[in-house]
Amino acid sequence: MSPRTPHTDRADLRADCASCFGLCCVALPFARSADFAADKPAGTPCGNLGGDFRCGIHARLRDSGYTGCTVFDCLGAGQKVSQVTFGGRDWRAEPDSARTMFAVFPVVRQLHELLRYAAEALDLAAARPVHRELRRHHDAIDALTRGDAQALLALDVPALRAEVNVLLLRASELARSGVPGRRRDHRGADLMGARLRGAKLRGASLRGAYLIAADLSGADLREADLIGADLRDADLSGADLTGALFLTQPQLTAARGDGATRIPATLRRPGHWAA
């Protein structure tokens, strides 16, 4: 019998830019900053978006001043909206659909984020006591992502997020309960620029913590809950993130690391990290 495919290893939760109408390059706004080389209002195509809906500078985004684009992940929402919600009809061919399509995209992106977190929790054996409820919510949200545009725009996403978050928090507690010793609680903490080199943070709660530019080199972050933690420019060189909970690819890509950084098997080592 072949091993079960992890819930997180699903094609519909991975961006497929070839099946998308460049929605992240049009629907979302960005401001000139260290992350973006120019201003762009929501609903206006980025100047680098080609006629084929592909980015003209994709291979050199960082060198061109668009680091922010490299850390964004639609989690499959782009192709869902393009091919399911709008049935393959693009906003250039049907301009009247553009405004609605651009409004739906961030809604589905948020729903896919919830699906991704729920999928990870369903892969946690220790969280089995909440799997039934998690599966119920997961399947209900998955069904919502396949609804029509007006139904999606009418959703109360914050309410859905609050319901799922209760289960994710419980799943986290169950998964971290097996970690020996005292588990630190830094939920929502302001740790920007903090000197945490070699810190013992195994099983810690860092949910929503601000770790911008923090020195986490050599830190033990095994089984730490990192849901929503801001890791922009954090130094993860030599850190151990094995089994870190709810860590996403954008969080890793926003941070700095090296060849000695240990990451969960479900994620990939960012190309800009030091060897």
C-alpha positions as MATLAB code, in Angstrom:
seq = 'MSPRTPHTDRADLRADCASCFGLCCVALPFARSADFAADKPAGTPCGNLGGDFRCGIHARLRDSGYTGCTVFDCLGAGQKVSQVTFGGRDWRAEPDSARTMFAVFPVVRQLHELLRYAAEALDLAAARPVHRELRRHHDAIDALTRGDAQALLALDVPALRAEVNVLLLRASELARSGVPGRRRDHRGADLMGARLRGAKLRGASLRGAYLIAADLSGADLREADLIGADLRDADLSGADLTGALFLTQPQLTAARGDGATRIPATLRRPGHWAA';
ca = [
       0.000    0.000    0.000;
       1.460    3.367   -1.034;
       1.778    6.081    1.637;
      -1.034    8.608    1.849;
      -0.407   11.872    0.060;
      -0.283   14.720    2.603;
      -3.273   17.057    2.548;
      -0.868   19.960    2.024;
       0.566   18.371   -1.137;
      -2.425   19.330   -3.267;
      -2.179   20.855   -6.729;
      -5.167   23.130   -6.101;
      -3.301   24.794   -3.214;
      -0.250   25.534   -5.377;
      -0.125   28.497   -7.740;
      -0.405   27.606  -11.419;
       0.415   30.882  -13.140;
      -0.060   29.354  -16.594;
      -3.756   28.866  -15.769;
      -4.254   32.345  -14.313;
      -4.991   35.687  -15.935;
      -2.220   37.492  -14.057;
      -4.630   38.392  -11.255;
      -1.997   39.098   -8.600;
      -0.359   41.509  -11.075;
      -3.594   43.438  -11.588;
      -6.061   43.046   -8.737;
      -3.725   43.904   -5.859;
      -2.219   47.341   -5.106;
       1.368   48.054   -4.113;
       3.270   51.154   -3.100;
       6.800   52.206   -4.020;
       8.991   50.911   -1.218;
      11.811   48.513   -0.460;
       9.478   45.770   -1.724;
       8.204   47.417   -4.896;
       9.942   49.673   -7.397;
       6.781   51.583   -8.335;
       3.287   52.497   -7.184;
       0.348   50.556   -8.600;
      -3.314   50.960   -7.602;
      -5.649   47.982   -7.283;
      -7.241   46.988  -10.576;
      -4.453   48.452  -12.705;
      -2.114   46.037  -14.534;
       1.513   46.116  -13.467;
       3.719   47.602  -16.172;
       5.652   44.342  -16.303;
       2.610   42.202  -17.149;
       2.757   40.891  -20.706;
       0.005   40.226  -23.187;
       0.218   36.532  -22.316;
      -0.507   37.306  -18.636;
       3.080   36.481  -17.687;
       5.551   38.664  -15.822;
       8.179   40.127  -18.132;
      10.796   40.302  -15.369;
       9.928   37.167  -13.418;
      13.482   35.826  -13.507;
      14.923   39.074  -12.138;
      12.227   40.399   -9.821;
      14.558   40.866   -6.851;
      17.211   42.633   -8.909;
      14.508   44.872  -10.384;
      13.199   46.016   -7.007;
      10.140   43.788   -6.811;
      11.032   41.635   -3.810;
       7.426   41.856   -2.660;
       6.294   39.887   -5.700;
       8.669   37.035   -4.874;
       7.118   36.473   -1.450;
       3.488   36.517   -2.601;
       1.718   33.197   -3.078;
      -1.911   33.027   -4.176;
      -2.067   29.397   -2.963;
      -3.928   28.429   -6.111;
      -6.560   31.166   -5.865;
      -5.487   32.678   -9.181;
      -6.300   29.653  -11.285;
      -9.434   28.923   -9.226;
     -10.898   32.358   -9.994;
      -9.704   32.312  -13.606;
     -10.804   28.821  -14.550;
     -13.620   27.965  -12.124;
     -15.340   31.160  -10.983;
     -15.093   32.780  -14.413;
     -14.914   29.627  -16.510;
     -11.762   30.571  -18.399;
     -13.072   33.969  -19.541;
     -10.318   36.546  -19.074;
     -10.722   40.201  -18.094;
      -9.077   41.493  -21.259;
     -11.466   39.658  -23.571;
     -14.448   40.560  -21.361;
     -13.661   43.951  -19.751;
     -17.065   44.091  -18.052;
     -15.998   41.189  -15.842;
     -12.761   42.815  -14.694;
     -13.995   44.706  -11.634;
     -15.833   41.679  -10.241;
     -12.969   39.306  -11.004;
     -10.471   41.544   -9.233;
     -12.760   41.814   -6.189;
     -13.277   38.044   -6.001;
      -9.579   37.183   -6.203;
      -8.559   38.352   -2.686;
     -11.638   36.644   -1.213;
     -10.691   33.287   -2.725;
      -7.063   33.885   -1.725;
      -8.157   34.168    1.913;
     -10.287   31.035    1.616;
      -7.371   29.109    0.123;
      -5.182   30.271    2.989;
      -7.699   28.785    5.426;
      -7.737   25.574    3.379;
      -3.971   25.401    3.485;
      -3.839   25.775    7.271;
      -6.664   23.288    7.754;
      -4.920   20.835    5.430;
      -1.752   21.040    7.501;
      -3.674   20.481   10.727;
      -5.276   17.409    9.155;
      -1.770   16.039    8.610;
      -0.919   16.368   12.311;
      -1.450   12.997   13.968;
      -1.483   14.599   17.420;
      -4.406   16.814   16.351;
      -6.657   13.836   15.676;
      -9.185   14.911   18.362;
     -10.136   17.929   16.217;
      -9.802   16.304   12.797;
     -13.513   15.632   12.418;
     -14.460   19.276   12.947;
     -11.522   20.446   10.881;
     -12.555   18.204    8.002;
     -16.113   19.552    8.194;
     -14.927   23.150    8.024;
     -12.331   22.351    5.379;
     -14.876   20.720    3.087;
     -17.403   23.511    3.610;
     -14.839   26.182    2.715;
     -13.643   24.166   -0.258;
     -17.221   24.103   -1.529;
     -17.513   27.872   -1.027;
     -14.482   28.477   -3.263;
     -16.418   26.891   -6.107;
     -19.404   29.191   -5.769;
     -20.255   31.993   -8.171;
     -18.793   35.474   -7.943;
     -21.714   37.103   -6.143;
     -21.856   34.343   -3.530;
     -18.128   34.740   -2.887;
     -18.383   38.511   -2.522;
     -21.212   38.087    0.002;
     -19.158   35.873    2.329;
     -18.207   36.956    5.837;
     -14.591   35.828    5.602;
     -13.529   37.182    9.038;
     -16.267   35.064   10.652;
     -15.082   31.966    8.796;
     -11.511   32.707    9.811;
     -12.511   33.036   13.461;
     -14.275   29.667   13.410;
     -11.339   27.876   11.812;
      -8.798   29.625   14.015;
     -10.308   28.072   17.136;
      -9.637   24.637   15.652;
      -6.171   25.566   14.414;
      -5.247   26.837   17.859;
      -6.432   23.593   19.428;
      -4.528   21.569   16.803;
      -1.408   23.570   17.619;
      -1.771   22.968   21.337;
      -2.209   19.241   20.784;
       0.788   19.036   18.454;
       3.033   21.000   20.809;
       1.911   19.213   23.958;
       4.415   16.449   23.330;
       7.390   18.827   23.320;
       9.389   18.341   26.531;
      10.071   21.231   28.884;
       8.561   24.688   29.130;
       7.017   26.030   25.939;
       7.394   29.785   25.533;
       4.413   31.934   24.633;
       5.311   34.846   22.359;
       1.949   35.121   20.648;
       1.659   38.522   18.966;
       4.916   39.690   20.565;
       6.919   42.584   19.148;
      10.285   40.930   18.516;
      11.421   43.144   15.662;
      15.205   43.113   15.519;
      15.365   40.889   18.600;
      18.613   39.095   19.343;
      17.466   35.487   19.499;
      20.584   33.802   18.207;
      20.569   30.178   19.368;
      17.295   30.684   21.260;
      15.518   27.605   22.582;
      12.096   28.093   21.046;
      11.088   24.516   20.433;
       7.309   24.185   20.711;
       6.916   27.915   21.324;
       3.876   29.896   20.229;
       4.985   32.645   17.867;
       1.543   33.113   16.339;
       1.351   36.581   14.802;
       4.696   37.602   16.312;
       6.634   40.454   14.699;
      10.042   38.960   13.943;
      11.102   41.459   11.296;
      14.914   41.524   11.034;
      15.207   39.366   14.168;
      18.395   37.347   14.604;
      17.177   33.761   14.822;
      20.380   32.230   13.569;
      20.947   28.834   15.109;
      17.621   28.999   16.947;
      15.689   25.844   17.773;
      12.253   26.391   16.232;
      11.205   22.777   16.008;
       7.442   22.360   16.388;
       7.067   26.112   16.965;
       3.722   27.591   15.904;
       4.535   30.255   13.308;
       1.087   30.963   11.914;
       0.978   34.602   10.811;
       4.471   35.391   12.145;
       6.195   38.185   10.229;
       9.626   36.844    9.255;
      10.629   39.570    6.814;
      14.416   39.856    6.752;
      14.705   37.587    9.812;
      18.014   35.696    9.916;
      17.294   31.963    9.976;
      20.856   30.898    9.181;
      21.494   27.536   10.796;
      18.087   27.544   12.485;
      16.108   24.334   12.861;
      12.500   24.675   11.693;
      11.857   20.935   11.480;
       8.189   20.313   12.108;
       7.413   24.026   12.488;
       3.644   24.492   12.498;
       1.780   26.501    9.876;
       4.978   27.888    8.345;
       4.362   28.936    4.745;
       6.575   29.370    1.720;
       6.081   33.163    1.615;
       7.306   33.414    5.220;
      10.470   31.504    4.343;
      11.031   33.492    1.165;
      10.712   36.756    3.086;
      13.421   35.641    5.522;
      17.148   35.007    5.130;
      18.735   31.629    5.587;
      21.553   29.403    4.432;
      22.437   25.830    3.567;
      22.440   24.888    7.239;
      18.860   26.038    7.839;
      16.610   23.039    8.351;
      13.106   23.465    6.969;
       9.935   21.321    6.820;
       9.926   18.752    4.007;
       6.775   20.328    2.527;
       8.584   23.608    1.777;
      11.444   24.493   -0.557;
      14.646   26.352    0.178;
      14.426   29.887   -1.287;
      16.792   30.463   -4.183;
      18.162   33.736   -2.768;
      19.364   32.132    0.475;
      23.090   31.800    0.994;
      24.591   28.425    0.135;
];
